[in-house]
């Protein structure tokens, strides 16, 4: 469905349109692409504008991810019908392929008669700061508890929602959160309160790392997942190089995000550990949460609290 309607049809003029997309599905990922070539540019992410437009042939959106797009129909002939299609497996990435007659089609654009209106693209949209971590990195795992009939729980850091709070970031600080995905699914991980920047994804030996982490030795820290890397860190895609609050964390990969516990519009020189630049007290109880945005996962304990401290 799009805006509550099944397979809607949208009449478009021969000009540029701006579309703000939200994947509001419980669990389904969408890999969206037009049935015939049409210029598409992404100009924004979850947290605002990118630095400059990014040309796309397709767009992958996880639950809760947003995208701000410009689509140029000015070169299309009147009467052209363009279908927006989806070929993302469910569950993503190794589940079943969508039926091209049902979940494989999203909507149809019908290009109307009239003169073509050419609109130049913006050259520059935003300035994204280059953050530097000023606190120790935190390491996490994404875990699945398997049973004979299938998984019975999915967890963050092998902890349940009701376990004591273990993350106490300091207000104003910038931390790297390093997350190793030990499951078979891609999880859209969402942090409350903050926007963050995706730093890298890195392949690693998930099986060897899981064996090294379990059972944990009493009083011994968990080994770093980077020690089990099987390749170099990979930078984010160009359309991910902006402020995010939801990020896809893929199986067999370590995802590193840089999280600043301060407003995203704050200049770097005004941020620092112990400096509260929010117009409220983020240290007040009950605190905040981070979780997987696949709702079945979130509701089965893939959510954890964190508390910001002064």
Protein Blocks (a to p, Z undefined) as FASTA:
>chain_A
ZZhiahiaddddddddddddddfbfklccddddfbdcddddfbdfkoccfbdcddfbdcd
dehiacdddddfklpcehiacddddfbdcddfkbccddfklmmpfbdcdddedddddddd
dfbfbdcdddddfbdcddddddddddfkbcfbdcehhiafklccfbdcdehiacdddddd
fbfbdcddddehiacddfbdcdddfklmmmmmpccdehiacddfklmccbdcddddfklm
ccdfbdcddehiacddddddbdfkbcfklgcehiafbfbdfkbcebjadddfbfklmmno
pacdddddZZ
